[in-house]
Amino acid sequence: MGDEFLDELDSILRRVITDPLQFPKIKNQIRRALLRRFPYSVYFGLTRETVELVAVLHQRRDPRTWERRVIVE
């Protein structure tokens, strides 16, 4: 099952890199992608040149957990 999770995560990260704007903004410039088979969310931000991974969190965790990981400039 661990390999299946990693395959699913790899798949969603490839989608994020390929077309990050397909995922909704949830707060400020942070977007969220949902894994299909597992209850996990991928939080990421965009700059002009990169996709910055913020967190991969189980959906039962407090969704504000990722906010502590974001550096506000």
Residue pairs with C-beta under 8 A, 6 or more apart in sequence:
4 37
5 38
5 40
8 35
8 36
8 37
8 38
9 35
9 40
9 42
9 56
12 33
12 34
12 35
12 36
12 42
13 42
13 53
15 22
15 33
16 23
16 33
16 42
16 44
16 51
17 51
20 31
20 44
20 46
20 51
23 31
23 32
23 33
23 44
24 31
24 32
25 31
26 32
26 43
27 67
29 45
29 46
30 43
30 44
30 45
30 54
30 66
30 70
31 43
31 44
31 45
31 46
32 41
32 42
32 43
32 44
33 41
33 42
33 44
34 40
34 41
34 42
34 59
35 41
35 42
39 58
39 59
39 60
40 56
40 57
40 58
40 59
41 55
41 56
41 57
41 59
41 63
42 53
42 55
42 56
43 53
43 54
43 55
43 56
43 57
43 66
44 51
44 52
44 53
44 54
45 51
45 52
45 54
45 70
46 52
54 66
54 69
54 70
55 65
55 66
55 69
57 63
57 65
57 66
